[in-house]
Amino acid sequence: MPAGAERRIVAYEPDRIGGRERLLRAAYRWRSWLLCRLGRHLWTLRRNPEMGGREALYEDCRRCGRERTTYDPRDQGAVWGARRPTL
């Protein structure tokens, strides 16, 4: 070991969760429950490998697991996520 270098011993306990982390997790669960309850889901696009075409696509909420099977394809030509007006 070089001169002046100290070796630190860190007590590592992977199964313990601190009070602050426990509070943050509880706050996130409560916030997620409230947002989904109000209808503000966090939809993510999924694909069913057993089907093909448009029927293979569906969305589900990443927080509560609710599925939305009526897929309305978003405008694929929009720039930066903006939607074009429909006529």
C-alpha positions in Angstrom: 0.0 0.0 0.0 1.4 3.5 -0.9 2.3 5.8 2.0 -0.6 7.8 3.3 -3.3 5.6 1.8 -5.8 4.4 4.3 -7.9 1.4 4.0 -11.5 2.0 5.1 -13.6 -0.8 6.4 -17.3 -0.3 5.4 -19.9 -2.3 7.1 -22.2 -3.5 4.3 -25.6 -4.7 5.2 -27.7 -5.2 2.0 -30.9 -6.2 3.7 -31.4 -3.1 5.8 -33.4 -0.2 4.5 -32.9 3.2 6.2 -35.8 5.2 7.5 -35.4 7.9 4.8 -35.5 5.3 2.0 -38.5 3.6 3.6 -40.3 6.9 3.7 -39.5 7.7 0.1 -40.8 4.3 -1.1 -44.0 4.8 0.8 -44.5 8.3 -0.6 -43.9 6.9 -4.2 -46.4 4.1 -3.7 -49.0 6.5 -2.3 -48.4 9.0 -5.2 -48.6 6.2 -7.8 -51.8 4.9 -6.3 -53.3 8.4 -6.3 -52.3 9.2 -9.9 -53.7 5.9 -11.2 -56.8 6.4 -9.2 -57.3 9.8 -10.8 -56.8 8.3 -14.3 -53.3 9.6 -14.8 -51.6 6.3 -15.8 -48.1 5.9 -16.9 -48.8 4.0 -20.2 -46.1 2.0 -21.9 -46.4 0.4 -25.3 -46.0 -3.4 -25.3 -46.1 -6.0 -28.1 -47.7 -9.4 -27.8 -45.4 -11.8 -29.6 -48.2 -14.4 -30.2 -50.1 -12.0 -32.5 -49.2 -10.0 -35.5 -50.0 -6.6 -37.0 -51.8 -3.8 -35.2 -53.5 -6.3 -32.9 -50.1 -7.2 -31.3 -49.7 -3.7 -29.8 -51.3 -2.8 -26.5 -50.5 -0.5 -23.6 -50.3 -1.1 -19.9 -49.7 1.1 -16.9 -46.2 0.7 -15.4 -47.5 1.6 -11.9 -50.8 -0.3 -11.5 -50.6 -2.9 -14.3 -53.9 -1.9 -16.0 -54.1 -2.8 -19.7 -55.4 -0.5 -22.4 -56.2 -2.7 -25.4 -57.7 -0.1 -27.6 -54.5 1.2 -29.2 -54.8 4.5 -31.0 -51.5 4.9 -33.0 -49.9 8.2 -32.4 -48.7 10.3 -35.3 -45.3 8.8 -36.2 -44.3 11.8 -38.3 -44.5 14.4 -35.6 -41.3 16.2 -34.5 -40.2 16.2 -30.9 -43.3 14.4 -29.7 -45.7 17.1 -30.8 -48.9 16.0 -32.3 -50.2 17.3 -35.6 -53.7 18.6 -35.8 -56.2 16.2 -37.2 -58.5 17.4 -39.9 
